[in-house]
């Protein structure tokens, strides 16, 4: 997915894990492109208040008629931009914390770049993924992109688990099916996840829940 996103330092910086990702005292920003229609986004920085009201300030109407959908495990929590109602119709309380993801629907014909600002999560970090034929909408906890296994440290898949990565430019999914027999996703290869991008994870029937855990430092 050609999602234009990068973490860049505020001030002089040390390279962190990939050439377009930098950090100074673990503070930086991510530029995320929101395409016309639906984009599955993630904010992998901690702003202190990772609500959509804070991440997408709409007092001037910049995000009027934008729609946000966050999966709860049984349905979607939703909100719609409206500066006449204080910014967001439902208060803008939906969170977009590191490790979470949500749909945002851009009602316009042109792309928009939104900037998230905050600190890089460090230490032992986890994302909880529901088991037993369940869908979870997730992202990497840290602002890194690349191979889900090699770069993002996800290794404990269940047999027949599936990953769905949405391409906003073509409005379709790439589907990845994991097999413990081969220890891989087969011909599809390992999922490539970009900075600022979320994805669907589907656990196989009767499969246990998963904890995606990694230990991370900007000095790695």
N, C-alpha and C positions, 0 to 999 in steps of 0.2 A: 504494500500500500504506500503510495507516494505522499505520505503525510509529512508536511514540512514542519519539523519540530527539532529544536536543539536547546541544550542548556548552555548558557554562556555566563561567564563570571561578571560580577560587578566589581570592576577594578582589575589589577593584575592577577594572573591565574596560573594554576598548575593543571596539567592535562589529567582528566579523570576517565579512564577506561576506554575512551574512544576519541577520535580526533575532533569531533564537533561538540564534545561535552567537557565543560570546564567548571572549576569551583574555586572560590575564595572564601575561606571560613565556612564552607558548605552553603553559601548563599548564592542564588542565581536566578535565572528566569528561563522559561520554556515558551517558545513561540509555536502555537498550534494552529494549523490551517483548518477552518471550518468550511466545508464545501457546500454548495447548494444542495438541498435535500438533507439526508441523514449522514452524520459522521459519528463514529463511536470514539469518544475522547477519554483521556485520562489526565489527571494532574498529579505528577509524581514529586511534588514539592509540598512542604508543610507551611501554609501561610498563617497559621494560627486560627483562622476561621475559613475552612474550606467549604463554605456554602456557595451555591450558585449566585446568591445575592452579592457576595464578596468577589467571586471569581469573574462574574459577568455583570458588572455594575450597570444598571439600566435606568438611572434617574433621568437621563437625557433622552431615553428612547432608542439608544443604539441597538438594543436587543429586543425591541418590540416585535411581537408575533413569533419570536423564536420559541421552540418547544423543547423541553428536556424530559427524558424518560429514563428512570433508574430502576433496574430490576430488583425486586425485593426477595425473590425466591418463589413467589406465588402470583405476582402481578407487578405492574409498573407504578411507581410514584412519579407524578407528573407536575409540571409547572409551565406557565406560558409568560413570556415577557410582556409587561404592560407598565409603562412609566406613569400612566394615569392612576394605577393602583399601587403606587409605591415602588415600582420596579418589576415585581413578579406577582402574578395573580394569587399564588398560594404562599407568598411570603419569601420565596427564594431559599427555603430551608433545606432543600436537597443537598446532601454532601457529595463532594468529589475528592475523597481522601486518597493518598497514595495506596495503590492496590485495588482501588475501586474503578469503575468505569460507568459511563452513561451515554445514551444517545442524545445528540443535540440536532435539532432540525432547523436548518437555515432556510427561511422562506424566500430569500432573494435569489437572483440569478447570478450573483458574483460571489467569489470566495471572500472570507474574512479571516484575518489573522488575529488571534487573541493571545495575550501574554499572561502567563502565570508566573508569580514571583513568590519565592519562599526559600526555605532551607532544605537541603538534601537529607532524606532519612538515612540514618546510620545505625550500626549495631546489628543485633539479630532481628530480622524482619520476617513477617509471616503474612500470607494470604490464605484465608480459609475457603475451601471449595466444597460445596455440598455433594454428598454421595447419593447412591441409589437412584440412577436415572434422573438426575437433576441438572438444571442449567445454572451456571454462575456467570455473571458479567464481571470480568476482572481485568487487571493490568499488572505490570511489573510495579513493585513498590518504589524502585529507584529509577532515575531518568537515564536509563540505558536502552539502546536498541540493538537488534541483531537476533541471532539464533536463540531460541527459547531454552535449549539445553546448554550449549557451550557458553553463551554470553550472559544469560539470565538465570542460570542455575536451577532450572526445573528438571527434575529427573524421576520423580516417584509417580509415574503415570500408572493407571490401571489398564488392564487389557481391554481393548475396544473403546477406551475413552476417545472423545472427539474434540477437536478445536475448530472453531469457525472464525475466520478473519475476514472482516468486511472491507471491501474496496469502494470508497465513496465515489470515485471517478467513474466506475463502471456499474455501480449499484448491484454488486453481487458478492458472494462469499467464495473464499477458498477453504475447502474442508480438508482436515488432516485427521486420519484414523490411526490410533496407536495400537501396535501389536507387541505383546510381550514375547511372542515367538521369535520375532526378528529384532526386537528391541529398538524399533524405529517407527517412523510414520510412512515407511514404504517409499513409493515413487514420488510422492508429494514432497518429500524431504522435511526437514525440521521447520516448524513455523517461524517466520521472520516477523518480529514485532518491533514497531518503531517507537521512538520516544513520543509520549503523548497519545498513544494509541491503546484502546481497550480491545478485548476480544471475548467471545463466548467460550466457555469450557463446559462440556457435557460429560458427566460420568456415566459409565455403563450401568445397566440394570444390576442391582444387588452389589455394586461396587462400593467400597467404603469411601467416606469423606477423605479429602486430601488436605494436608497443610503444606503449602509451597513456602519453604523456609530457606533463607540465605543470610549469611553474615556479610555486611558491607561496610566499607570505609572509603572515603574519598581519597585516602592515601594509598589505596590498592593499586 
